[in-house]
Each structure stands twice: as structure tokens, then as C-alpha cells.
């Protein structure tokens, strides 16, 4: 491309010179130069040639004078790029102190922002947040977006989401790049503004800020958090209704909605949301949460869980849920039977803890301590000890 441009310039100059020569050849003109009694006459053609020769001589003289300066500048640029490359390689290899020393020396304007940003990450990797902040502050205002992204990353690393939002809201850093938009969404979620973070999902997808798998995970997480942050029943209902239908069957999202609805004493919504989700797609964690809901409607939930058990007879979550509901009705023998069946199906620490609570309420401290010990073992991944069968029926707790 440079060769073609240079060739085009020389062709244009040749054409202009030929036209000028043709005009001057027809009428060379007359030029008189008088200086202190000295006269010199010539024509315009030779004056033009003399001017061109003088300009060429001046250019040649300037080139000779400026050659050492250009060589010095090129040497500095080469050293700057070498330091930048070596510093980035040191950062990649984990030589953080060396990287932080080399990178700020890459002072060429085109590389200074990148070098300072990399130096800040090296300082952050060393745990020196003050040095990282100093490197970021040294980034020129012409690279405001790069500086804002670095400051936001540092603020989020220090659990300061509000400061990250302030950095990204800098007018000089607008419009935000995909990385800046992703950091803004994370900062909103971290500052308990998940509804606003969820609203940015469309822009994040359009700009391909994250892979689709990451975006889907953020979508589920932010939707659940936004439901949990709903101030009242109206806000909760509005956020739930605006969610896409597939998202309203995601276990984490349904669990967040049910818990918040139960806290707001909206019992029908709490139970029906889990019931609809489990009817659509079975999930053991959601079935366990169904028994933990802090709502009444015990008989309704027990009847629903019993019907589900016919479809999923080996579900430890359902057996644990039925045990909790039976305990809530004061039916400890029935609850104990469900718990032993759940443990046999691999229910784990939750079932052992529930069994310990039941025995403690029934006054059987020996079995309660044994059950609690097994709950701790199961939680640590250790083998549990065999649990002795009762020799005679225990009285139901009062």
C-alpha cells in the first residue's frame, strides 16, 4: 500500500513538473535581482530550478541534522516495546515483581496504557492493591475506558461494587466496551441491584461479552437474586411474571421465588411455584426445599408429596420432605420410618440431622447423639456408624 501511494505521488509530481516546464518554455519571463548595486538577470525557468535545488538542499541538510534524533527515538521505541513484551511474558509466567518493574518503563504513547494496566495486574497478583491503584491512576486520560475498566476490576476484587460503578460511569469512558458492560453488570449484582443487572442481559448477548454458557448462568443467578430482593408482593409478582417461561422452571429461580413468597406470607404462591416446577421437571433439591418451606398447608403438601412418591419411589428428598411434614403434624413414628427409608436411599446429613432432632424431641438422647454424630460424618464424607433399631416403640413427642 505504501509503495502504491508513493508511486502515485511521484507520478503526480512529474505531471505537474511537465506542465510547468511546458508553460515556462513558451514564455520563460524575465527576472532581475538587484542587491547593493549588484544586478543579476535571468528568466523564471532558472529561478524555479534554483528554488527546487535550494529546497532539496535544505531538506537534505535537515535530514542529516535530524538523523541522530530519529535514530535515538527509534531506539527508545524499540526498547519500550522490548520491555513491554518482556514484562507481559514475566506477568504470564508469574514473575510479578519483575513484570511490575519492566512494564512502566514501556513509556511509548501507544503502549503506555496497556503497560500500566498490566503492571496494575502484576501488583494485584502480589497483593499490593495500593501499587495497583497507583499504576491505574497513571494511565493517561486519553485512555479513559481502559483506566475505568482497570479501576472497576480492582474495586470488585476489593469487594467495593459501588466504587466500580462510579469508575464505569465516568463520562469520558462512554460508551462502555463489552468488558466494561460485563463489569458493570457484575457490580450491580454485587451491590444488590440484580434487577438492573438482569436488564443488561440483552446488551451483553448482543455484544458477546461472555460465552453463552456463562450468560445463561448469570441469567439464572441474577433472576433468583432479583426475586430475593423484591421489596413487596407486588414487586415479586411483577418480576416473576416478566421472566421467560423456561426460567420459571429452573430450580434455583423457583426456590428463590418460593422462599421470598413464603417470607411475604404468600403461601399459595410459594407452594404452587414449586409444585408446578416439579410437575414440569423433577429436581431433588427442589423436592427437599418443598418440605422446608416456612408455611402452613401441611396436609396439602403431604398429600402432594405422597402422590409424587408414587412416581418417584426411590427419591430420598421426597422421603425427607414427608418426614418433616409428619413431624410438623406430631407423628414422630411415621416421620422416623420415612427418615430411615430416606437414609437407606442415601439422603445424607440432612436426614441424619432431622433424625437427631426427632429423637431429641422424643427424649431419646442416646439415639439423638448418635444421629447427630452420623450427620457430621456424612457432611465430612466419612462413613457413618450403624444405627441401632429401637427395641420398642417410642412415644410420640408431646
MOKADA-V286160 format. One line per field, one symbol per residue. phi: phi as a letter, one per 20 degrees, with the letter a starting at -180 (. if undefined). psi: psi as a letter, one per 40 degrees, with the letter a starting at -180 (. if undefined). burial: I if it has 24 or more other C-alpha atoms within 12 Angstrom, else O. A space follows every 10 residues. Layout:
BEGIN
phi=???
psi=???
burial=???
END
This chain:
BEGIN
phi=.fffffffff ffffffffff ffffffbfmc cddcblnddc dadfffffff ffffffffff fffffegfff ffffffffff ffffffffff ffenefffff fffffeefgf dfffffffff ffffffneff ffffffffff ffdfffffff fffffffelc ffffffffeg gfeefffgff ffffffffff elcffffffe gfffffelfc ffffffffff ffffffffeg fbffffffff fefgggffdf gfffffffff fffemdffff fffffffffe bfbfffffff eegecelfff ffffffffff ecfdefffff ffffffffen dfgfffffff ffffenfnff ffffffffff ffneffffff fffffffffe nefeegdfff fbfeffff
psi=dddddddddd dddddddddd ddddddgeah hhhhhfehhh iaiddddddd dddddddddd dddddedddd dddddddddd dddddddddd ddeegddddd dddeegeide eddddddddd dddddeegdd dddddddehi defddddddd dddddddefg dddddddeeh deeiiiiddd dddddddddd fffdddddee ddddddefdi iddddddddd ddddddddeh didddddddd deiidddeeh dddddddddd dddefgdddd dddddddddd hhhddddddd eehfibfddd dddddddddd dgdehddddd ddddddddee gddddddddd ddddefdadd dddddddddd deegdddddd ddddddddde eiiiiihhih diiiiii.
burial=OOOOOOOOOO OOOOOOOOOO OOOOOOOOOO OOOOOOOOOO OOOOIOOOOO OOOOOOOOOO OOOOOOOOOO OOOOOOOOOI IOIIIIIIOI IOOOOIIIII IIIIIIIIOO IIIIIIIIII IIIIIOOOIO IIIIIIIIII OOIIIIIIII IIIIIIIOOO IIIIIOIIII OOIOOIOIII IIIIIIIIII IIIIIIIIII IOOIOOOOII OOOOIOOIII IIIIIIIIII OOIOOIIOII OOIOOOIIII IIIIIIIIII IIIIOIIOII IIIIIIIIOO OIIIIIIIII IIIIIOIIOO IIOIIIOIIO OOOOIIIIII IIIIIIIIOO IIIIIIIIII IIIOOOIIII IIIIIIIIIO IIOOOOIIOI IIIIIOOOOO OOOOOOOOOO OOOOOOOO
END
